[in-house]
């Protein structure tokens, strides 16, 4: 895969974050699909940093890397909501933890569980009531499913999902028209 392919993947799966309408997205990359994945990712550091986006390696193996693209200020604020913090505390996160410490605890939970811990939805900007609903109902009995399983505020969330889809389609079509990736990513 080339740089253009990498940008298309980011556009398709992280455009809502890149355009500032979503807190975070989680993307998995097969490193061997790129000549030098780490160098490629590093080449975007300046663009991401100046636009207010951070990248966190949630887990990494020989072949795959799981990256969280996120807006630190917004993510920190969302995780500090009382409903979110109550859920996080149930899984060993501490109220006084910094965002970096919360992310490290998430990475540790991923490593220990070898699967996605349910609270990861909070790190992706999912509403706490949907994360709590998913945990309580064991992923069943949801109102509908899209970018995540929805248990509350169905109408509002459907509109949000439509916005995410439109955003991704717009971002990718702009890339195909020749717009530079750095021009499309927004600072928030």
N, C-alpha and C positions, 0 to 999 in steps of 0.2 A: 504494500500500500504506500502511496505517496502522500505528500503534504496535503494535496487537494482532497484525497480520500479521508484523511484525518479530520479536516475541516468539515467535510460533509457529515461524518459521524457525529462530530460535536454539534453541528447544526441540527441534525435530525433528533438527537437525544438530549441535548442540553440547551437548545435555543431559549427556552423560557428563563433559564438562569443567565445566559449570555445577554439577554435583552432586559433583564432586571425585573421580570414579573413573577419569578419563582425563586425560592431561597437556595435550593440545591438540587443537584442531579447526581446520580451514581452511574458510572459507566465502566464497563469491563473491556479491556483491550488485550488482544492476543499479541504479545510483544514481538513474536517472530514474524508477524505480518509486516513489520516495519524494519527498515535497514538498521536503524538505531533509535529505538523508541524513546529512551531517556533523553537523548539529544534533541529529538523532535519535540518532546514535551517541554524541555527546557527552553527551546526557541520561542515558546509562547509566554514565558514567564513575565516578561515586561508588559506585554499586552494585557494579560490577566491582572497583574498587579496594579497597573495604572487605571484599570476599569473597576477595581474593587472586588476582584474574584480571586479566591484562593483555591489551591488544589491539595487534597489530603489523600495519601495512600492508605486506604482502609485495610487492604490486604494485598499480598503479593506472593506469587509463587514463581517457579521457574518459567512457566509459559504465560501466565496471565497476571494482570494487575487490575485491581479494582480501585478506581479513583472517585473521590467526592469533589465535585466542582461546586463551590458555595460562596455566598456573600457573607463574610464573617459578622458584620454588624447586625444584619438582619437575623442570621441564624442564632446568634447569641441572644438576641431579644426574644425570639420565638421559643427557645429552649428555657428561658426564664419565666415564661408564662406559668401561673400556678398549676394549671391542669397538666402541662407538659412536665414540669419539675416533679410533680407528684408521681407521675408514671416513671420518670427516670430514677427517682430515689428508690422505687421498688426493685430496680435492677442494679443497685449499688452505686449509682452516680450520686455525687454530693452537691448540695445547693451552693457551697462555697467554691466549687471547682471553676477554674477558668475555662474558656472555650477549648483551649488546647488540651486541657486535662479531660474534658468531656469527650473529645475526639479520641484521645488515647485510650480511654476506658471503652469506647465503642470498638476500637481496633482489638483490644484485649478480648472483649466479649465475642467478637467475630472469630478470633483465633481459638478460643476455648470451645465455642459451640460448633465451629466448622460449618456454620450456616448463618443466615441472617437473623440477628436478634430482632424481635418484634418492635422494639423501640427505635429501630433505624428509621422508621417512618417519620419520627419527630425531627430527625436530622435532615430529612428530605423536604421538610416544610408541610407535611401532611397535618391536617387538623388533629389536635389531641383527642377529640371525640371519636374520630375515625380509627386512630391507633388503638384507643381503649376498646372500641367496638370490635376491632379485629382480634384483639387479645381475648376479650370476654367470649366472643362467639367462635373462637378458634378458626377464623377465616371463613365462616359460613354465615348464612342468614343476612347478607349485606343487601342494601337497597339497590345498588348497581356497582359495576366494576368498570374502571377505565384506567387512569394512571395509577390508581390504588383502589382498594375496596372501600366503598362509601357506606357509612352507617348513619350519617346525620347530614342535614342541610343539602339534600339531594339536588334541588333545583339550582341553587347557587353553585354547587360543585360541577354540575353538568355544564354550566356556562363557562366555568373556569377551565374545564377540560377542553372545551371547544376553543377557548383562547390559546391554550397551550398548543393544540394541534395547528391552528392557524399560524401561530408564531413560528413553529418549526418549519412549516411549509414555506412561509415567506422567507425565512432565513436561508434555507437551502436554495430556493429559486433565485434569490439575490446573489448567492455564491455562483450559481450556474451562469448568471448573466455577467459575471466578471467582477462583481464588487469584492473588494478586499475584505478578508475576515476581520482585520483590525478596525475597519470602518463600520462594520455591522455591530460589533460588540459595544454595548452601552455602559457607561459609568453611571452608577446610581448613588 
